[in-house]
Every structure is written in C-alpha cells, then in structure tokens.
Amino acid sequence: MSEKDNIVVLVDENEEELEFEIIDIIEVDEEEYAILLPISDGEPGQEAIILKIGIDENGEEMLYEIENDDEWEMVANAWQESVGENGVQ
C-alpha cells in the first residue's frame, strides 16, 4: 500500500494496482476502518469498500480485508449512521 494525500494504491490478487480515494475513517469498538471509493475512468456504479486499519509486523500502517461478516456489518452500519448524521455522501 502506498499513500498520497487521501489516495491509496492497493495491489489486487492479479498484481494490478488499483487506486482508491479515502472518503472516511471511522472508529468502531476501538478499531479504525477506512472507507475507500475506487477511482475509475468514469465507470458508474462504483461502490465504497471498507478495510480495517492495522499495524503490520514492521510497525507500518496497513489496510486489511474484513473477513468476519458480523464485523463488516457492524462497521457498514456505523458508517451509514455517520453519513446520515453528517450529511456526507
């Protein structure tokens, strides 16, 4: 993962680099999560993704996929509530 301002570049399973804009960072149960929106070439219907912010073995900040469905739902609901309260889209 590399980071420039609010843009992150992630490498997928095919070793392709994908750019995302960090649209929000929220805290749920003392854990931080990044809400990312794909930066596309005008493709409509892009959906935000949620990744957990953690620290790797070298002390570097990393983004991790949320593998627990209950945890993902909890974070998604918290973000939806935050968006509703703040009027952010």
Summary of the structure (lengths in Angstrom):
residues: 89
radius of gyration: 13.5
end to end distance: 25.0
largest distance: 38.1
contacts: 189
relative contact order: 0.17
helix: 20%
strand: 45%
